[in-house]
Amino acid sequence: NCTTHFKDDGDVEIWVPTQSPSGVYDVAKNIAQSKIERKLRQLKNDILGGYDDTINVNTTYLGGGFGRRLQHDYVSESVQISKRYKHPVQHVWSREEDLKQDYFHPLTLHDISVCLDDQGYPLAWHHIIKGGGVNAIGADHLYDIPNKKIEVLNGPEYLRKGSWRSVGAHYNVYVIEHLIDELALQSNYDPIEYRLNLLRNSSRLSKVIETVAEFSGWSERANEEYIYGIAAARTFGSYVAEVVMLKKIKENSFKLHKVFCVVDCGVVVNPDIVKQQMEGGIVWGLTAATKSKITVKNCQVEQKNFYNYPIIRLNEVPSIEVHIMKSSENPEGIGEPGVPPLAPAIANAVLTATGRSSYELPIRMS
């Protein structure tokens, strides 16, 4: 949504929830002014100093952005309409319009080859990440494997690509952490024991895993009604481990019961903000992991609204407990790192309960 007033004198006033006010300014400037006007104003500013005050961007409360409000197609529409009619215009997309014209995270295909030693631990690891506009964020994991190679094969982008909370880390960490559990179970190791044996050179990630194991009661998980899954990663400079508890409803059918999260983000400036960001990242990840899916037919996105693109509801959100590690290291990122371990922790719990791997999202819970 965006409200624009293109005035008779050529000045533009904009009110918009955006993640990039400067991006809004650039979009409006390109529409409001000709190339000659832009060059003359820039020359004037260079000589006399100051800035172009004919375009004023009022940044309102965001109301949720998650990367989508880094794009300004809706701003462009609002400015063009207001310029045409010289009236204030409040431009609001419906949810159906938003879903049809969104910017999506890329479809990815992962090919991993692993060679194991006699004890069932990886000697060699070859990870190929395929897709349109993909990257290797989060793929350079900390597991101590003598021979490791990561490749990115970028192809055409069939849908326009935008930012998504945790960027590329969510798909790379998902694949890595789910495979680690598969290897652990195949070699008859406890998933936490297996990880710790592969993390002898990473004390910080080991510590968050050990802490979440104690915090969640991992060693006491004998009750067959509840199934545990774990995943951990270092992303954006922070170390996060999450344990998911699923409650068994019936044979091969589960619901989310509880999430335990331990984070080491270095020196903590504001503990409440850290806790809120981890909780928000987990809830965000729950929808993507268990609910929503975009499909395309005849070059159009099929999903339209909540009825066929559901998000997690309040009554479906499990209890979330966050533990913040004390640290004297430099403060690091906290907005993104809560997302990547969530989906693989769920998939690993399903794997433990059923022996079924989850190679596609959303994860099948029944």
C-alpha positions in Angstrom: 0.0 0.0 0.0 1.1 3.6 -0.7 -0.4 7.0 -0.6 0.9 9.7 -2.9 0.2 13.3 -3.6 1.7 14.6 -6.8 1.2 18.4 -6.5 0.6 21.0 -9.2 4.1 22.4 -8.7 5.7 19.0 -9.3 6.5 18.3 -5.7 5.6 14.8 -4.5 4.5 13.7 -1.0 4.5 10.0 -0.3 3.4 8.0 2.8 4.4 4.4 2.6 5.4 1.4 4.8 8.8 0.5 3.3 12.1 -1.2 4.1 13.9 1.2 1.9 12.9 4.9 2.0 15.8 5.7 -0.4 14.5 3.1 -2.8 11.0 4.8 -2.7 12.7 8.2 -3.3 14.5 6.8 -6.4 11.4 5.3 -7.9 9.4 8.5 -7.4 12.2 10.7 -8.7 12.4 8.6 -12.0 8.7 9.0 -12.5 8.3 12.6 -11.4 11.2 14.1 -13.2 12.6 13.9 -16.7 16.2 12.9 -17.3 17.1 16.5 -17.9 15.4 17.7 -14.7 17.2 15.0 -12.7 20.6 16.0 -14.1 20.0 19.8 -13.5 18.9 19.2 -9.9 21.8 16.9 -9.3 24.2 19.5 -10.7 22.6 22.2 -8.5 23.0 20.0 -5.4 26.6 19.2 -6.3 27.4 22.9 -6.6 25.3 24.4 -3.8 25.0 21.4 -1.5 21.8 20.2 0.0 19.4 17.6 -1.4 16.3 17.5 -3.6 13.4 18.4 -1.3 10.8 18.2 -4.0 10.2 14.5 -3.1 9.3 13.8 0.5 9.0 10.2 1.7 7.1 9.7 5.0 7.9 6.3 6.3 5.0 4.8 8.3 5.0 1.8 10.5 5.9 -1.2 8.4 3.2 -3.7 9.5 5.4 -6.6 8.4 7.8 -6.5 5.5 10.0 -9.7 5.5 11.8 -8.5 2.3 8.7 -7.9 0.2 8.8 -4.1 1.0 12.2 -3.8 -0.4 10.5 -3.9 -3.8 8.5 -0.8 -4.9 6.2 -1.8 -7.8 3.2 -0.7 -5.7 4.9 2.7 -5.1 5.5 3.1 -8.8 1.8 2.6 -9.5 0.7 5.0 -6.9 3.0 7.8 -8.1 2.0 7.3 -11.7 -1.7 7.5 -11.0 -1.3 10.6 -8.8 0.9 12.2 -11.5 -1.8 11.6 -14.1 -4.7 13.1 -12.1 -2.8 15.5 -9.8 -4.8 14.3 -6.8 -3.8 12.4 -3.7 -4.1 8.7 -4.3 -4.3 5.9 -1.7 -3.3 2.8 -3.5 -4.0 -0.6 -1.8 -3.4 -4.0 -3.2 -5.8 -6.8 -2.3 -4.3 -10.0 -0.8 -5.1 -11.7 -4.1 -3.2 -9.1 -6.1 -0.3 -9.3 -3.7 0.0 -13.1 -3.9 -0.2 -13.1 -7.7 2.4 -10.4 -8.1 4.8 -11.3 -5.3 8.6 -11.8 -5.3 9.4 -15.4 -4.3 12.3 -17.1 -2.9 13.9 -19.4 -5.5 13.0 -23.0 -6.2 16.0 -25.1 -5.3 17.2 -28.6 -6.0 20.1 -30.0 -3.9 22.4 -32.8 -4.9 24.7 -34.0 -2.0 27.1 -36.9 -2.3 28.7 -38.2 1.0 31.4 -40.7 1.6 31.5 -42.3 5.1 34.3 -43.8 7.1 34.0 -47.1 9.0 32.4 -45.4 11.9 29.7 -43.7 9.8 31.2 -40.2 9.8 31.7 -38.2 6.5 35.1 -38.3 4.9 33.9 -36.3 1.9 31.0 -34.0 1.2 29.9 -32.6 -2.2 26.9 -30.3 -2.1 25.5 -28.9 -5.4 22.9 -26.2 -5.0 20.8 -25.7 -8.2 18.2 -23.1 -9.0 17.5 -19.6 -10.3 19.1 -16.9 -8.2 20.4 -19.3 -5.5 23.3 -18.8 -3.2 25.5 -20.7 -0.8 24.6 -18.8 2.4 24.5 -21.3 5.3 26.0 -24.1 3.1 29.5 -23.7 4.5 28.7 -25.6 7.7 31.0 -26.1 10.6 31.1 -29.9 10.6 34.6 -31.3 10.6 34.8 -33.1 7.3 38.2 -33.6 5.7 37.1 -33.1 2.1 34.3 -30.6 1.5 33.1 -29.0 -1.8 30.1 -26.7 -2.3 29.0 -25.6 -5.8 26.2 -23.3 -6.9 24.6 -23.8 -10.3 22.4 -20.9 -11.2 19.8 -21.3 -13.9 16.9 -19.2 -15.3 14.6 -17.4 -12.8 11.1 -18.4 -13.8 9.5 -16.3 -11.1 10.7 -12.9 -10.0 12.9 -13.4 -7.0 12.8 -11.3 -3.8 14.3 -11.4 -0.3 13.0 -13.9 2.2 13.8 -14.0 5.9 17.2 -15.7 6.3 17.8 -15.4 2.5 19.5 -18.6 1.2 20.3 -20.0 4.6 16.9 -21.6 5.1 17.1 -23.9 2.1 20.8 -24.8 2.6 20.6 -25.4 6.3 17.4 -27.5 5.8 19.2 -29.9 3.4 22.3 -30.1 5.5 20.7 -30.7 8.9 18.2 -33.2 7.6 20.9 -35.2 5.9 23.0 -35.1 9.1 20.1 -36.8 10.9 19.7 -39.4 8.1 23.4 -40.2 8.5 23.2 -40.4 12.3 20.2 -42.8 12.2 21.8 -44.9 9.4 24.9 -45.3 11.6 22.9 -45.9 14.8 24.0 -42.7 16.5 22.0 -40.3 18.6 21.6 -37.2 16.4 23.1 -34.9 19.1 26.0 -37.3 19.8 26.7 -37.5 16.0 26.7 -33.7 15.7 29.0 -33.1 18.6 31.5 -35.6 17.3 31.6 -33.7 14.1 32.0 -30.3 15.8 35.2 -30.7 17.8 36.6 -27.5 16.1 33.5 -25.4 16.8 33.0 -24.9 20.5 30.3 -22.2 20.2 28.0 -24.4 18.0 28.7 -27.4 20.2 27.8 -25.4 23.3 24.4 -24.3 22.0 23.6 -27.9 21.0 24.6 -29.2 24.4 22.6 -26.5 26.1 19.5 -27.1 24.1 19.8 -30.8 24.8 19.8 -30.1 28.5 17.2 -27.4 28.2 14.7 -29.6 26.3 15.3 -32.8 28.4 16.7 -34.6 25.3 18.2 -37.5 27.3 14.8 -38.2 29.1 12.7 -38.4 25.9 11.4 -41.9 26.6 7.7 -41.0 26.4 6.5 -42.3 23.0 3.7 -39.7 22.9 6.3 -37.0 22.2 8.9 -37.1 19.4 12.0 -34.9 19.4 14.0 -33.4 16.5 17.0 -31.1 16.5 18.8 -28.9 14.1 21.6 -26.3 14.5 23.5 -23.8 12.4 25.7 -20.7 12.4 24.2 -18.1 10.2 24.7 -14.3 10.1 27.4 -14.6 12.7 25.1 -16.2 15.4 24.8 -19.8 16.6 21.4 -21.3 17.1 20.2 -24.8 18.0 16.5 -25.7 18.1 14.7 -28.8 19.4 11.1 -29.4 18.3 8.7 -31.6 20.2 5.9 -33.2 18.2 2.9 -34.8 19.9 1.7 -38.0 18.4 -2.0 -37.8 17.5 -2.3 -41.2 15.9 -0.1 -43.5 13.8 2.1 -41.3 11.6 0.2 -38.2 12.5 1.6 -35.4 14.6 1.1 -31.8 15.8 3.5 -29.2 17.0 3.8 -29.2 20.7 6.9 -27.2 21.8 10.0 -25.5 20.4 13.2 -25.0 22.5 15.7 -22.5 21.2 19.2 -21.7 22.3 21.1 -18.7 20.8 24.6 -17.4 21.1 24.7 -14.0 19.3 27.7 -12.6 21.2 27.2 -9.7 23.6 23.5 -9.1 24.1 22.5 -5.5 23.9 18.7 -6.0 24.5 17.6 -9.4 25.7 13.9 -8.7 25.1 14.6 -7.9 21.4 16.7 -11.1 21.0 13.9 -13.2 22.5 11.3 -11.5 20.3 13.3 -12.0 17.2 13.9 -15.7 17.9 10.2 -16.2 18.6 9.2 -14.3 15.5 11.7 -16.3 13.3 10.3 -19.5 14.6 6.7 -18.6 14.0 7.7 -17.4 10.5 9.5 -20.7 9.8 6.5 -22.8 11.1 4.3 -21.5 8.3 6.8 -22.2 5.6 7.7 -25.6 7.0 4.2 -27.0 7.6 1.6 -24.9 5.8 2.3 -22.7 2.7 3.2 -23.7 -0.8 3.3 -21.7 -4.1 2.4 -23.5 -7.3 2.3 -22.2 -10.9 -0.1 -23.2 -13.7 -0.3 -21.6 -17.1 2.3 -19.0 -16.1 0.2 -17.8 -13.1 0.5 -18.4 -9.4 -2.5 -20.6 -8.4 -2.8 -19.4 -4.7 -5.1 -16.5 -4.0 -5.9 -16.1 -0.3 -5.8 -17.8 3.1 -8.1 -20.7 1.9 -5.4 -22.1 -0.4 -2.3 -20.3 1.0 -2.7 -20.8 4.7 -0.5 -19.4 7.5 -0.1 -20.8 10.9 -2.9 -19.7 13.3 -2.6 -18.6 16.9 -4.1 -21.9 18.2 -1.5 -23.8 16.2 1.6 -22.0 17.5 3.4 -24.3 20.0 4.9 -23.1 23.2 8.3 -21.5 22.5 11.1 -21.3 25.1 14.2 -19.2 24.3 17.5 -19.4 26.2 20.2 -16.8 25.5 23.8 -17.8 26.0 26.1 -15.4 27.9 29.0 -14.4 25.7 31.7 -11.8 25.4 32.0 -12.2 21.6 31.1 -9.3 19.3 27.3 -8.9 18.9 26.0 -10.5 15.7 22.8 -10.9 13.6 19.5 -11.8 15.3 16.7 -11.1 12.8 17.4 -14.1 10.6 19.2 -16.9 12.5 16.0 -18.3 14.2 14.5 -19.4 10.9 17.0 -21.9 9.3 17.1 -24.6 12.1 13.3 -24.7 12.5 12.2 -26.7 9.4 14.9 -29.3 9.6 14.2 -29.9 13.3 10.6 -30.7 12.4 11.7 -32.9 9.5 14.1 -34.7 11.8 11.4 -35.4 14.4 9.2 -36.9 11.7 12.2 -38.9 10.4 12.8 -40.3 14.0 9.1 -41.2 14.4 8.4 -42.7 11.0 11.7 -43.3 9.2 10.3 -41.0 6.4 12.6 -38.3 5.0 11.1 -35.0 4.0 12.6 -34.0 0.7 10.0 -31.3 -0.1 8.4 -28.5 1.8 5.9 -28.1 3.4 6.6 -31.1 5.6 3.9 -33.8 5.7 2.7 -34.1 9.3 0.2 -36.9 8.8 
